[in-house]
Amino acid sequence: MRYIANSPSIRIVLTRTLVTGIIGGSVSALMPLVARDLLHGGAQTYGIMLGAFGMGAVIGALNIGEVRQRMSGEAAVRACTLSMAGAIAAVGAEPSSRCLTAVALVLAGRGVDAGGRAVQHRRAALGAALGRAGRSLAAFQASIAGGIAIGKLGLGTPHRHRRRGDRAAGFRRPDVRCRRCSACGCACRRSAPATRTPTELLADPEVRLSLTGRSGPLVVEIEYRVAQDNARAFHNVMQEVQLSRQRNGAYGWSIARDIADPELWTERYHCPTWLDYLRQRNRPTQSERALHQRAIDFHLGPDPIRVRRMLERPFGSVRWKEDTPDRAANEVLPVVATAAGSST
């Protein structure tokens, strides 16, 4: 939840997924009214219409690969949403033919399923870091399932006590609502691509203190030297960097400017443990890496960016006994050895 809350692109994806679920849920919730009041049928008609909707979902699942080959990810999402909205509008227009209604429901089912899958593929596991892709996909499934439940409850409840002779007047109102939801889904802005890469921009940390995976908290300070003309632009980029740090587990983030040296900026944040810090370094997305590169590009001078990594509670955090010596090795400890559990 922390990762999603600090990821605007993922929040957009989940919002679009929720809207898709609400629209799809409304179709199945109001299907009995369509069969009874619009088509003047019974249980058999209802079964056929529901089967047509399910057949459309199967077709959408089978054809989504071909759709994405012919169209970009965003274009596929919008095309599926528009086809779904048109099909739902056709069903709510009091059709006289059961065949035409069945065809419209096939298109609606295809749009609901293909639209949801297109949104899912659009973000390539929602752009989450390696350690959170599975949980992000779980949030995706929860959003579409929750949307279906909300759609069925919200649009089906007003018709529970509707009289038989009211025909389709009650169905039209939710249908208009469905079309508005489709428009909202199309209006959501596109999100940035999120190919993952394990490459780290800054140099590997130099470790001369005996650490365990649970050692912490860790305080990280990064010093940038930025031209005064670029101060405001740099500060704006660092606000985005803040979200990147926080969704990966950092807390207590701040950015400060030296009052005696206005070109000197210090980014400071905490990581709960040494293992959390290593995971944060080793699991960035491509968009996060590009963002950090934008911040580094502001740095001036021949000297590289200076990074300090400090251990708070240096004795209690590693659970030393009173007679345990302070083992600060003269040689540099390999980072790989200290990160043995970071990829598991």
Secondary structure, DSSP 8 states (H G I E B T S, - for coil): -HHHHT-HHHHHHHHHHHHHHHHHHHHHHHHHHIIIIIS---HHHHHHHHHHHHHHHHHHHHHHHHHHHHS-HHHHHHHHHHHHHHHHHHHTS--S-HHHHHHHHHHHHHHHHHHHHHHHHHTTGGG--GGGHHHHHHHHHHHHHHHHHHHHHHHHGGGTT--GGGTTHHHHHHHHHHHHHHHHHHHS-------B----SS----B-S---TT---EEEEEEEEB-GGGHHHHHHHHHHHHHHHHHTT-EEEEEEE-SS-TTEEEEEEEESSHHHHHHHHH--BHHHHHHHHHHHHTB-SSS--EEEEEESSTTGGGT--TT------SS-B-HHHHTTTTT-
